[in-house]
Amino acid sequence: MQIIPVLDLLDGQVVRGVAGRRETYAPIESRLSRSSAPLDVARSLRDTFGSNRLYFADLDGILHERPCWTVIDQLNADGFELLVDAGLREPGLARQLIERGISQVVAALETLPGIDELQNIVSEIGPEPLVFSLDLMQGNAMGSREGWHELVPQQIVDRVCETGINSLIVLDLSGVGVSKGVSTLDLCRQLIVRHPECRIITGGGVRNMDDIRNASTLGLDGLLVASALHDGSISAVEITKFTESRGTHENR
């Protein structure tokens, strides 16, 4: 399981996401960087934790359909491997991201009008570059309920997997930044049994290494972490020890 740092971008600055209440998001205060400029924060995460893979949530794209292309290009040019959520609604934006060198494009429940639009995107670019984000708020599916035929989260994933997509993010925004532990683990267990072919990433609420170790027992592909890296709750030494121990265990 890979630890994947998160960059939430709003108005050109990295912000701290708290419980999905975006109107309250403010520029991040981090022990790692004096600046909230995206490239500075990304480099500080890479320098401290060796993290080259980042989950990049472009809130200007998600909320206002104005992706921050300058920042996406900067991070990509600096060698970061990005999972980009820029508010995908139709195939054109997906094509633009791929043409700019983004290898993993997030198709998120929050912004996708419905399953038909997702199928259109898959038909246009194929399922391989797409990562579907099952966006939840207090356990309930976000976005257009009509466009997803009022399906519950497990049923939504069933429909998504029928399109050929086999990479998922499971994220409950109510748990983001509140340091109460990862609330999606039970759902992830269900989805792993239901769709063993899928690679699943989750996150939101990670407090410490105990949360990371607990999540790692599920067989997840990755865990999204933000606040605990910036406030010092999880150190680089702890991450290194965890990574080395997992590598040793997997090689036995």
ROMARBA-396068 format. One line per field, with one value per residue: residue in one letter; x, y, z of N, C-alpha, C in turn. Coordinates in pm, 1 decimal, always signed. Each point is the difference from the previous one (the first is absolute). Example, Ala and Ser with C-alpha at 12.3 -4.5 7.8 and 13.67 -1.06 7.14 Angstrom:
! residues 2
r	A S $
nxx	+1319.0 -35.0 $
nyy	-569.0 +105.0 $
nzz	+780.0 -72.0 $
caxx	-89.0 +82.0 $
cayy	+119.0 +119.0 $
cazz	+0.0 +6.0 $
cxx	+90.0 -77.0 $
cyy	+120.0 +109.0 $
czz	+0.0 +73.0 $
This chain:
! residues 252
r	M Q I I P V L D L L D G Q V V R G V A G R R E T Y A P I E S R L S R S S A P L D V A R S L R D T F G S N R L Y F A D L D G I L H E R P C W T V I D Q L N A D G F E L L V D A G L R E P G L A R Q L I E R G I S Q V V A A L E T L P G I D E L Q N I V S E I G P E P L V F S L D L M Q G N A M G S R E G W H E L V P Q Q I V D R V C E T G I N S L I V L D L S G V G V S K G V S T L D L C R Q L I V R H P E C R I I T G G G V R N M D D I R N A S T L G L D G L L V A S A L H D G S I S A V E I T K F T E S R G T H E N R $
nxx	+83.4 -28.4 +81.8 -115.6 +91.8 -77.0 -27.9 -63.4 -38.3 +4.6 -44.0 +58.3 -61.7 +94.9 -115.2 -40.5 -30.9 -115.9 -30.8 +68.5 +27.0 -13.7 -112.5 +45.3 +30.6 +115.9 +92.5 +65.5 +4.9 +125.0 +39.1 -47.5 -89.0 +76.4 -5.4 -110.4 +106.1 -76.1 +86.0 -4.0 -131.5 -18.0 +89.6 -61.8 -113.2 +46.3 +50.6 -114.6 -94.2 +69.2 -102.7 +1.3 -81.2 -81.6 -94.0 -39.1 -64.1 -34.2 -16.6 +87.2 +54.8 +6.0 +24.2 +97.2 +42.0 +95.2 +39.6 +88.1 -3.0 +24.4 -75.4 -98.4 +26.6 +2.7 -100.3 -65.6 +38.2 -37.0 -66.0 -106.3 -32.8 -90.3 -84.5 -57.8 -62.4 -38.9 -87.9 +34.5 -48.6 +100.0 +2.6 -40.2 -40.6 -53.6 -39.0 -40.0 -45.7 -48.6 -47.1 -26.4 -16.9 -126.4 +56.3 -43.3 -114.1 -36.1 -88.3 -47.6 -58.6 +69.2 +82.8 +6.5 -64.1 +64.5 -50.0 -95.3 +20.3 +2.6 -103.0 -46.7 +43.4 -48.1 -107.7 +20.8 +36.1 -97.6 -13.0 +110.7 -14.6 -119.0 -14.7 -94.8 -47.3 -20.8 -58.0 +25.0 -115.1 +67.2 +73.1 -50.5 -43.2 +104.4 -27.2 -18.8 -94.4 -67.2 +115.8 -1.5 -121.3 +35.7 +110.8 +14.8 +94.5 -36.9 -123.9 +36.7 +73.3 -106.5 -72.9 +80.4 +6.6 -128.4 +45.5 +60.7 -45.5 +127.6 -3.8 -5.0 -59.9 +6.9 -78.4 -6.7 -50.1 -100.4 +83.8 +4.4 +124.4 -79.5 +94.6 -96.6 +99.9 +36.2 -106.3 +78.9 +69.2 -112.4 -29.1 +124.9 -16.4 -119.2 +57.3 +96.8 -94.9 -71.1 +115.3 +42.0 -50.6 -67.4 +72.5 +6.9 -23.9 +33.6 -66.5 +47.8 +59.1 +102.8 +18.5 +38.5 +112.7 -70.2 -47.5 +124.3 +48.8 -102.8 +14.7 +126.8 -76.7 -61.4 +124.3 -2.6 -26.1 -76.9 +61.9 -104.6 +103.7 -46.5 -98.8 -4.1 +21.9 -91.9 -77.6 +67.1 -129.7 +43.2 +107.8 +103.3 +52.5 -119.4 -12.2 +126.1 -16.7 -114.1 +53.6 +106.7 -82.0 -77.5 +110.1 +48.1 -120.5 -12.5 +128.2 -67.7 $
nyy	-120.0 +88.4 +78.1 +61.6 +96.0 +88.4 +56.1 +78.2 +35.9 +123.6 +68.6 -106.5 -28.4 -67.7 -62.8 +20.7 -119.4 +46.8 -128.9 +35.6 +78.8 +2.2 +54.4 -95.5 -57.8 -14.4 +88.1 -105.4 -39.1 -7.5 -101.6 -41.1 +100.4 +105.5 -57.8 +57.8 +45.0 -46.2 +59.9 +102.8 -11.6 -17.9 +93.2 +68.8 -44.3 +28.2 +117.5 +11.6 -38.1 +59.7 +85.1 -81.1 -85.9 +85.4 +14.1 +50.8 +65.0 +27.8 +67.5 +73.9 -113.2 -55.8 +118.3 +46.7 -125.3 +38.0 -109.1 -19.5 +24.0 +121.9 -24.8 -49.1 +94.8 +87.1 -59.6 -9.2 +124.4 +10.9 -84.7 +69.3 -112.7 +55.6 -11.3 +41.7 +65.2 +28.0 -83.9 -124.4 +52.0 +6.3 -66.9 +121.3 +15.6 -120.6 +29.8 +118.1 -64.3 -95.4 +92.9 +42.8 -130.4 +21.3 -90.7 +65.6 -13.1 +82.7 -98.4 +113.7 -74.4 +83.0 -8.5 -131.8 +46.8 -106.7 -122.6 +60.8 +109.7 -81.7 -65.3 +122.9 +31.1 -113.7 +21.9 +122.0 -30.1 -88.2 -115.8 -29.0 +122.1 -60.2 +85.3 -86.4 +119.9 -89.9 +114.3 +3.1 +23.0 -30.1 -64.1 +117.9 -53.8 +67.9 +122.9 -24.3 -3.3 +90.3 +64.8 -36.9 +37.0 +95.9 -39.4 -102.6 +36.5 -112.9 +40.2 +120.1 -59.8 -74.3 +108.9 +61.0 -108.4 +7.7 +125.4 -80.8 +101.3 -10.8 +133.4 -3.8 +115.9 -33.1 +108.1 +7.2 +104.8 -56.9 -96.1 +80.2 -7.9 -96.2 -81.0 -68.9 -24.2 -105.9 +68.6 -11.6 -44.6 +7.0 +114.1 +36.6 -54.4 +58.3 +111.7 -25.4 -40.8 +107.8 +69.5 -125.6 +24.6 +73.9 +103.1 +0.6 +130.0 +25.3 +65.7 +108.0 +88.5 -29.3 -62.4 -124.5 -57.5 +2.7 +116.7 +33.0 -48.5 +56.4 +109.6 -17.5 -40.6 +100.6 +31.0 +121.5 +69.9 +86.1 +92.1 +83.1 +82.9 +89.2 +32.1 -132.3 +21.0 +94.7 -63.5 -96.1 -30.6 +4.3 -66.2 +56.2 -1.4 +35.2 +88.9 +35.7 -5.9 +64.2 +83.0 +9.7 +11.3 +79.4 +63.9 -6.7 +39.8 +89.5 +13.8 -29.5 $
nzz	+0.0 -93.2 +69.8 -26.1 +2.0 +62.8 -116.6 +87.0 -121.8 +51.5 -104.2 -56.0 +115.3 +64.2 +18.7 +124.3 -46.2 +41.6 +7.8 -109.6 +106.5 -130.7 +44.5 +81.0 -116.2 +64.8 -43.7 -42.8 +126.8 -41.1 +74.1 -114.9 -10.0 -17.3 -116.3 -49.2 -69.1 -97.1 -81.1 +84.5 +16.4 -129.8 -23.1 +94.5 -54.4 -119.2 +40.3 +68.7 -83.5 -96.9 +12.3 -103.4 +59.5 -62.1 +92.4 -115.0 +97.6 -124.1 +113.0 -65.3 -37.4 +120.1 +58.5 -78.9 -25.3 +86.7 -64.2 +96.3 -130.4 +44.2 +106.9 -73.0 -88.4 +101.0 +61.2 -114.1 -30.5 +127.5 -76.2 +44.9 +59.8 -79.9 +103.6 -110.4 +100.5 -124.6 +54.3 -28.5 -114.6 -85.8 -117.0 -37.0 +125.0 -7.2 -123.9 +45.5 +104.6 -76.7 -82.0 +123.3 -17.5 +35.5 +77.8 +109.0 -63.8 +97.5 -9.3 +51.0 +89.9 +75.4 -103.8 -5.4 -105.5 -49.9 +5.8 -67.8 +73.5 +104.2 -49.6 -22.9 +120.9 +50.8 -72.2 +50.6 +125.4 +17.5 +64.3 -69.5 -58.6 +10.9 +100.4 +32.9 +36.2 +93.5 -31.1 +129.7 +61.1 +110.3 -88.5 -36.8 -113.9 -49.4 -45.3 -128.2 +90.5 -73.9 -25.2 +126.5 -38.2 +86.8 -58.0 +81.9 +88.8 +58.6 -26.0 +44.9 +93.3 +20.8 -17.0 +84.6 +72.5 -29.3 +20.4 +86.1 +73.1 +37.9 +1.3 +132.4 +29.3 +126.5 -3.9 +132.8 -65.3 +65.0 -40.8 -108.0 +47.1 +45.7 -48.3 -59.5 -82.2 -71.9 -41.3 -105.0 +103.2 +70.7 -59.1 +24.0 +119.8 +3.0 -43.4 +87.5 +82.9 -21.1 +1.3 +14.4 -120.5 +86.5 -40.0 +132.1 -7.3 +125.4 +92.5 +60.6 +81.0 -81.0 +117.7 -20.6 +40.1 +113.2 -42.9 -28.6 +113.3 +59.5 -75.1 +33.6 +100.6 -64.5 -36.7 +54.2 -109.8 +69.0 +75.9 -14.1 +11.1 +86.8 +83.1 +15.3 -130.3 -13.5 +90.4 -62.5 -14.3 -126.3 +38.1 -59.6 +120.2 +47.6 -96.1 +18.2 +131.9 -17.4 -87.9 +78.3 +104.9 -74.1 -43.1 +123.1 +50.0 -97.7 +34.5 +110.1 $
caxx	-83.4 +78.4 -47.8 -12.2 -34.1 -108.5 +2.9 -126.8 +31.9 -110.8 +49.2 +143.9 +75.1 -32.5 -83.7 -31.2 -138.4 -59.4 -137.5 -71.2 -58.4 +98.2 -6.6 +87.5 +137.1 +98.7 +133.7 +54.9 +112.1 +71.8 +136.2 +90.6 +19.5 -47.3 -83.5 -113.3 +5.1 -7.2 +127.7 +77.9 -53.8 +25.9 +142.4 +28.6 -46.3 +94.5 +128.5 -13.0 -54.3 +32.9 -126.8 -6.9 -138.7 -87.1 -140.1 -16.9 -140.0 -8.0 -133.1 -49.7 -61.3 -113.2 -109.9 -28.2 +35.0 +115.8 +122.2 +120.0 +92.8 +137.6 +50.4 +7.9 +118.6 +118.6 +22.3 +33.5 +134.6 +95.6 +19.7 -95.0 -99.0 -120.8 -139.4 -59.3 -143.7 -22.1 -142.6 -35.3 -141.7 -15.5 +126.5 +97.4 +96.0 +84.2 +98.0 +95.8 +91.7 +88.7 +89.3 +99.3 +91.3 -53.2 -23.1 -116.2 -103.5 -106.4 -139.0 -56.7 -145.2 -52.2 -17.6 -51.9 -146.3 -62.8 +72.8 +10.4 +113.7 +121.7 +18.5 +48.4 +141.5 +71.5 -1.3 +88.2 +142.3 +28.9 -9.3 +129.8 +48.9 -103.0 -18.6 -130.7 -5.6 -129.4 -4.5 -106.1 -11.8 -60.9 -40.8 -95.2 +58.4 -11.5 -23.3 -133.2 -61.2 -81.1 +88.7 +50.6 -117.7 -22.5 +70.7 +80.6 +141.4 +45.8 -57.3 +71.1 +125.9 -33.6 -20.4 +128.2 +86.3 -51.4 +57.6 +138.8 +87.3 +34.3 +70.2 -99.8 +25.5 -117.3 +30.8 -111.6 +50.9 -28.5 +109.9 +125.9 +57.2 -55.1 +83.9 -80.8 +17.3 -51.4 -135.8 -42.0 +65.3 -98.8 -47.8 +108.7 +0.9 -109.6 +29.5 +109.2 -63.0 -94.2 +75.7 +140.4 +87.1 +19.1 +96.8 -78.9 +65.6 -91.8 +65.3 -89.0 -1.7 +118.1 +54.7 +132.0 +45.5 -93.5 -100.7 +63.3 +19.5 -132.6 -46.0 +86.8 -39.1 -112.2 +42.3 -25.2 +107.9 +58.8 -70.1 +18.3 +32.7 +33.7 +26.1 +93.1 +135.9 +36.2 +6.7 +102.1 -53.9 +70.4 +133.6 +67.3 +63.1 -105.7 -38.8 +109.0 -4.3 -118.2 +24.3 +101.1 -56.8 -92.6 +80.9 +57.5 -107.0 -48.9 +103.7 +23.1 $
cayy	+120.0 +122.1 +123.0 +98.8 +133.0 +70.7 +145.3 +64.5 +131.8 +93.7 +135.5 -1.4 -33.2 -125.2 +26.9 -115.3 -42.2 -43.0 -51.4 +37.4 +134.2 +69.9 +144.4 +33.4 -41.4 +108.2 -47.8 -96.6 +30.7 -126.8 -6.0 -39.1 +107.7 +132.2 +49.4 -83.0 -14.2 -144.2 -63.9 -1.0 -103.1 -130.7 -30.1 -27.7 -136.3 -91.9 +6.5 -55.0 -136.1 -74.6 -23.9 +55.1 -17.3 +91.1 +17.2 +143.2 +38.7 +136.5 +43.2 +98.1 -79.9 -74.1 +89.2 +109.3 -42.8 +78.0 -69.9 +82.8 -66.3 +41.1 -83.6 -137.7 -8.3 +15.5 -123.0 -104.5 +27.0 -23.1 -143.7 -65.7 -92.4 +61.3 -39.4 +133.2 +23.2 +137.7 +20.0 -61.5 -6.1 -45.5 -54.2 +99.6 +30.1 -119.4 +1.9 +107.1 -42.7 -102.9 +66.7 +75.3 -94.7 -56.7 -142.7 -47.4 +103.3 -36.9 +21.9 +2.7 -6.1 +132.3 +87.3 -71.5 +7.9 -130.7 -114.5 +12.6 +87.3 -76.9 -93.0 +78.7 +28.7 -126.2 -29.1 +95.8 -11.3 -131.3 -4.2 -12.7 +117.0 +54.4 -44.0 +48.3 +40.1 -15.9 +113.3 -15.3 +94.8 -74.9 -131.4 +10.2 +37.4 +139.3 +22.9 -11.8 -128.1 -45.5 -49.4 -131.8 -85.4 -16.7 -119.7 +9.7 -2.5 -128.7 -16.8 +92.3 -64.7 -108.3 +58.0 +54.1 -111.1 -51.7 +78.5 -41.1 +68.9 -88.4 +76.2 +74.9 +73.6 +4.3 +115.6 +67.3 +134.3 +40.6 -43.5 +60.8 +106.5 +9.9 -83.9 -93.3 -132.8 -22.3 -52.3 -75.6 -130.6 -107.8 +1.5 -51.9 -146.3 -52.5 +16.8 -91.5 -131.5 +10.1 +25.4 -26.9 +42.5 +145.5 +65.4 +95.9 +100.2 +71.2 +101.1 +89.2 -18.4 -71.2 +71.4 -44.4 -123.8 -108.3 +1.5 -49.9 -144.6 -62.8 +0.6 -84.2 -140.5 -28.3 -25.2 +119.3 +45.4 +122.9 +73.1 +144.0 +63.4 +141.3 +77.3 -66.7 +22.2 +140.2 +43.5 -77.6 -119.2 -111.8 +47.0 -67.3 -121.2 -100.6 -44.1 -82.6 -129.1 -71.1 -42.5 -105.5 -120.8 -58.4 -58.6 -123.7 -97.8 -43.5 -76.1 -129.3 $
cazz	+0.0 -14.5 +62.7 -107.1 +51.4 -67.7 -19.2 -32.5 -53.8 -13.9 -29.7 -23.4 +120.4 +67.4 +116.1 +84.7 -9.5 +126.5 -0.2 -121.5 +11.5 -83.5 +22.1 +113.0 -27.8 +6.1 -37.3 +94.5 +87.4 +1.3 +53.4 -107.7 -95.9 +42.2 -108.6 -40.7 -145.6 -28.7 -30.1 +123.9 +89.4 -61.6 +15.4 +140.7 +25.8 -64.6 +69.7 +135.4 +4.8 -121.1 -68.3 -134.9 -44.9 +73.5 -38.3 -19.3 -11.8 -50.9 +40.9 -97.3 -105.2 +55.1 +38.1 -93.5 -136.3 -44.5 +43.7 +10.2 -90.6 +30.0 +109.6 -49.9 -85.8 +84.7 +76.1 -96.6 -50.7 +108.2 +15.6 +89.0 -56.3 +52.8 -16.7 -8.0 -3.5 -44.0 -20.1 -128.6 -31.8 -138.1 -50.7 -44.1 +106.7 +15.8 -109.4 +26.3 +106.1 -54.6 -95.6 +76.8 +64.2 +122.8 -25.9 +75.1 +1.1 +92.7 -37.1 +134.8 +12.9 +33.3 -115.8 -116.7 -0.1 +11.7 -53.3 -145.8 -27.8 +27.0 -111.2 -112.6 +23.4 -20.1 -144.1 -65.6 +35.6 +55.9 +146.0 +68.5 +72.5 +87.8 +137.9 +42.5 +140.2 +65.0 +92.5 +99.0 +109.9 +110.2 -48.8 -110.4 -127.7 -40.8 -141.3 -58.7 +35.0 -113.3 -104.4 +40.2 +20.1 +144.5 +45.7 +121.3 -38.1 -53.7 -133.3 -87.8 -35.5 -92.8 -132.6 -46.1 -39.7 -127.0 -109.0 -18.8 +95.8 +112.5 +103.5 +76.0 +123.1 +87.0 +84.4 +66.4 +26.9 +138.0 +85.6 -41.7 +80.8 +134.8 +86.3 +78.6 -55.5 -135.5 +17.9 -118.7 -7.7 -12.5 -138.0 -84.1 +15.9 -80.8 -141.7 -34.2 -17.5 -111.8 -123.5 +32.0 -110.0 +6.0 +87.5 +77.9 +82.6 +87.7 +83.5 +72.9 +144.6 +50.6 +116.0 +44.2 -63.1 +28.9 -106.7 -122.2 +14.1 -4.4 -139.6 -83.5 +10.8 -89.8 -136.7 -80.7 -87.3 +52.6 +105.3 -12.6 +128.1 -14.6 +122.2 +91.2 -49.5 +15.8 +140.2 +69.8 +66.5 -62.5 -37.3 -110.8 +53.9 +13.6 -134.0 -52.7 +69.5 -47.6 -138.3 +1.8 +60.4 -97.3 -106.1 +52.9 +15.0 -131.8 -69.4 +65.6 $
cxx	+86.9 -65.8 +3.3 -37.5 -103.0 +34.2 -140.6 +30.3 -126.2 +57.6 +152.9 +85.5 -39.5 -76.1 -16.5 -148.6 -50.4 -146.7 -80.7 -65.8 +91.1 -2.2 +90.9 +146.4 +91.8 +136.0 +62.5 +112.6 +71.6 +136.1 +102.3 +35.5 -53.2 -99.6 -118.5 -8.5 +9.9 +134.5 +87.9 -47.1 +28.7 +145.9 +34.8 -45.6 +95.3 +132.7 -6.7 -35.6 +36.5 -120.6 -2.0 -140.1 -89.9 -142.2 -27.7 -146.9 -6.1 -141.9 -56.7 -63.9 -125.0 -120.3 -41.8 +31.7 +111.5 +128.3 +120.5 +112.1 +144.7 +60.8 +12.8 +125.5 +128.6 +33.6 +42.0 +143.0 +106.3 +13.8 -96.1 -94.6 -133.8 -125.0 -77.4 -152.2 -19.9 -146.9 -51.0 -151.4 -25.7 +137.1 +105.9 +105.5 +93.1 +107.6 +107.1 +102.0 +99.6 +99.7 +108.8 +90.8 -47.5 -39.9 -122.0 -98.9 -114.3 -135.3 -81.6 -151.9 -59.1 -32.9 -53.8 -152.4 -68.3 +84.4 +15.7 +119.5 +131.8 +27.8 +50.6 +149.0 +84.1 +7.5 +100.1 +147.5 +38.4 -1.0 +134.5 +44.7 -94.7 +1.6 -133.9 +3.1 -143.1 -7.8 -122.1 +0.3 -80.4 -62.0 -93.8 +68.8 -25.8 -37.6 -144.7 -59.5 -82.2 +88.0 +59.8 -114.4 -22.2 +68.5 +72.2 +146.9 +47.6 -51.4 +65.5 +131.1 -24.1 -12.0 +130.7 +90.0 -47.0 +56.0 +143.3 +97.4 +29.2 +88.6 -100.6 +64.3 -130.2 +26.6 -128.1 +49.4 -26.5 +112.5 +132.4 +41.8 -50.2 +69.4 -80.9 +12.9 -69.2 -134.0 -44.1 +51.6 -98.7 -54.4 +106.8 +9.5 -109.0 +33.5 +112.1 -54.3 -86.0 +72.3 +149.2 +96.8 +37.0 +112.2 -72.5 +90.3 -106.7 +78.0 -103.2 -0.9 +118.7 +66.0 +145.7 +35.3 -90.8 -109.2 +56.9 +17.2 -133.6 -51.2 +79.9 -38.3 -109.1 +42.9 -30.8 +119.9 +67.0 -88.0 +33.2 +21.1 +36.2 +39.5 +105.3 +144.5 +45.7 +13.3 +97.5 -50.7 +61.7 +132.4 +56.1 +64.5 -104.0 -43.5 +105.9 -1.7 -118.5 +24.0 +98.7 -56.9 -97.6 +75.0 +60.1 -104.9 -44.5 +102.8 +25.8 -68.0 $
cyy	+125.0 +115.9 +109.7 +135.0 +68.8 +148.1 +45.1 +142.0 +83.5 +139.9 +4.5 -36.1 -138.7 +34.4 -126.6 -29.4 -50.3 -34.5 +40.5 +136.3 +98.5 +150.6 +44.0 -33.3 +122.4 -55.9 -84.7 +59.3 -131.3 +14.1 -25.6 +115.4 +131.2 +57.3 -93.8 -10.8 -148.3 -67.0 -6.5 -111.3 -139.0 -40.0 -31.5 -140.2 -102.2 -3.4 -68.4 -147.4 -85.1 -28.1 +67.4 -11.7 +85.6 -10.2 +149.8 +30.7 +147.6 +52.1 +109.4 -70.8 -70.0 +89.9 +95.8 -33.4 +85.8 -68.8 +92.6 -64.6 +35.1 -89.6 -145.5 -17.8 +10.9 -130.6 -114.0 +17.8 -26.4 -147.7 -70.1 -90.3 +36.9 -82.6 +130.5 -7.4 +147.5 +25.4 -55.7 -9.7 -56.5 -40.0 +104.2 +30.1 -118.3 -4.8 +106.2 -41.7 -103.1 +61.3 +80.0 -92.6 -58.0 -145.1 -54.8 +114.6 -47.7 +38.9 -11.9 +3.5 +138.6 +82.5 -70.3 +1.7 -135.9 -108.0 +10.1 +87.7 -71.0 -97.6 +72.0 +29.1 -125.5 -33.3 +87.8 -27.4 -137.5 +3.6 +10.8 +125.4 +50.7 -64.8 +57.3 +31.2 -10.8 +104.6 -12.0 +117.6 -68.5 -131.4 +0.7 +48.1 +146.4 +8.7 -19.8 -136.0 -53.5 -61.5 -135.4 -90.7 -34.2 -124.2 +27.1 -16.7 -131.5 -22.6 +93.3 -62.9 -116.9 +53.6 +53.6 -112.3 -63.9 +77.1 -41.7 +71.1 -94.0 +68.6 +92.2 +80.1 +0.2 +107.4 +60.4 +136.7 +46.4 -39.0 +67.7 +109.7 +9.7 -93.1 -90.3 -143.4 -14.4 -71.6 -94.3 -143.2 -115.0 -7.9 -54.2 -151.2 -63.4 +5.0 -92.1 -141.4 -1.3 +13.5 -20.7 +42.9 +147.5 +40.0 +113.2 +87.4 +61.2 +101.2 +85.3 -31.3 -72.5 +82.7 -31.2 -130.7 -117.6 -6.7 -55.6 -151.6 -74.2 -8.1 -97.4 -147.0 -38.5 -42.7 +114.4 +31.5 +123.3 +62.2 +147.7 +62.0 +145.8 +60.6 -63.5 +12.4 +142.4 +42.7 -81.7 -122.5 -128.3 +52.9 -78.6 -130.3 -112.1 -54.3 -92.5 -138.5 -83.3 -55.8 -115.3 -129.2 -68.2 -68.0 -133.1 -108.8 -56.0 -84.5 -136.7 -112.3 $
czz	+0.0 +74.6 -105.9 +60.3 -89.3 -12.2 -37.4 -42.7 -14.6 -17.1 -8.3 +119.1 +50.5 +127.5 +83.3 -10.2 +133.6 -23.9 -122.7 +5.2 -73.7 +17.8 +114.9 -27.4 -3.9 -41.1 +109.6 +82.7 +26.6 +64.6 -109.6 -92.1 +56.7 -99.2 -22.5 -152.3 -35.9 -24.1 +124.0 +93.1 -55.2 +16.3 +144.2 +38.6 -61.3 +74.3 +135.5 +0.0 -121.4 -86.6 -136.9 -59.1 +88.3 -52.3 -1.8 -24.1 -35.9 +26.9 -90.5 -119.2 +48.5 +23.3 -110.6 -145.8 -59.9 +48.0 +0.0 -81.7 +30.8 +106.8 -44.1 -84.2 +81.8 +71.9 -92.0 -50.6 +105.2 +34.9 +92.6 -79.2 +61.9 -26.6 +5.8 -3.7 -32.3 -30.8 -131.4 -15.2 -139.4 -55.5 -32.3 +104.0 +23.2 -107.8 +23.9 +105.3 -52.8 -97.7 +70.0 +81.2 +131.1 -25.5 +72.9 +18.3 +88.5 -58.0 +127.7 -1.7 +22.1 -123.8 -123.7 +1.9 +16.0 -64.7 -151.2 -38.6 +27.8 -113.3 -123.9 +12.1 -23.5 -149.2 -74.0 +27.0 +53.6 +151.9 +72.7 +74.3 +107.8 +137.2 +45.4 +148.6 +50.7 +111.4 +90.1 +96.9 +109.2 -49.5 -118.1 -126.8 -30.8 -148.1 -40.9 +31.6 -117.1 -108.1 +31.0 +43.4 +147.4 +57.0 +131.6 -39.4 -60.2 -141.3 -101.8 -45.8 -94.9 -142.4 -57.7 -49.7 -130.2 -119.1 -31.4 +91.1 +115.9 +104.4 +67.1 +111.9 +78.5 +104.8 +55.6 +45.6 +143.0 +94.9 -28.6 +97.9 +142.5 +99.3 +92.3 -50.1 -134.1 +8.9 -111.3 -3.2 -12.9 -141.5 -94.4 +9.9 -86.3 -148.9 -46.3 -22.2 -125.7 -133.6 +25.8 -109.3 +9.0 +95.4 +71.2 +86.0 +90.3 +82.5 +69.6 +147.5 +59.0 +110.3 +26.2 -69.8 +31.4 -106.9 -130.4 +7.2 -7.6 -143.4 -85.5 +4.6 -100.0 -139.2 -93.8 -88.3 +56.5 +106.1 -15.0 +137.7 -25.5 +133.8 +89.8 -44.8 +30.4 +145.9 +83.6 +72.6 -54.7 -51.9 -117.7 +46.7 +11.4 -136.4 -58.7 +63.0 -48.9 -139.6 -4.7 +56.6 -94.8 -112.7 +42.8 +8.7 -136.1 -74.0 +63.7 -76.6 $
